[in-house]
Amino acid sequence: MTGSVEDSPTAHTRAPSIISPPSLVELAAATLRRMIIGGELLCGQRVVENRLTHELGISRPPLREALRVLEREGLVRQVPRKGVIVTPLTLHDIYEICTLRAEFERLAVRLGVPVTEPTRLRRCELALRRMGEAIEAGDEPGYRECSFEFHLSVVGLSGHQRLEEAYRSLQLQVLLSMALNRQARRDRESLAGDLARHQRLLSIIEGGDPDAVLAELAVHGDRTFLDGIEDKVDGHTEAALQWLRRQRETPEDK
């Protein structure tokens, strides 16, 4: 007897999922996020709705909803009588972001170098290649996101999932500090030069000496934006000021 439809081997095959296209609010939030990460909207700068509705080609309701998304992420905030501003980083914020990031990276190097899993190195190489592709495309915010992914892949050399997840939780904050650093280095270093610094770091990682990798990270050039930073931001806690003085006692690649 011929089997029923229910007995057919293809009867229970699941249809492919239909992925909804991003909404206008999601697209606007993604664009604004990249403008902040890319330095087009600076920390502390007021968000001018009239200008953004014109530039993004959207009306006020989706723009305001997108801004609420970014407010939940901590990228913007509402200020009485001023409106929406890009969340300013205080000196204490910068101190916490930089010290936590550095400790995560140092721990990852201690755990993961020399590298025993070739796939982990290939992940670093892929991130570098994508950084190069972003340069070719003229996509500076995309380049910075790929740069974060490279540093995340360096943390991933540790094979420590919780460490990598903790580092990823800092993504938006690290990207903001990267934007400040890029602004500080813009006159002295092209994106190609920035890429070369990361290529040098990977080459040293491949050499397998963790102390050499840590020495390279110490002069990697990601602290250039700290020059004169206390005159540009508020939040001067004693802990942050002491840390800043120690940073200036350590030479960095210029």
Secondary structure, 3 states (H helix, E strand, C coil): CCCCHHHCCCCCCCCCCCCCCCCHHHHHHHHHHHHHHCCCCCCCCECCHHHHHHHHCCCHHHHHHHHHHHHHHCCEEEECCCEEEECCCCHHHHHHHHHHHHHHHHHHHHHHCCCCCHHHHHHHHHHHHHHHHHHHCCCHHHHHHHHHHHHHHHHHCCCCHHHHHHHHCCHHHHHHHHHHHHHHHCCCCCHHHHHHHHHHHHHHHHHCCHHHHHHHHHCCCCCHHHCCHHHCCCCCCHHHHHHHHHHHHCCCCC
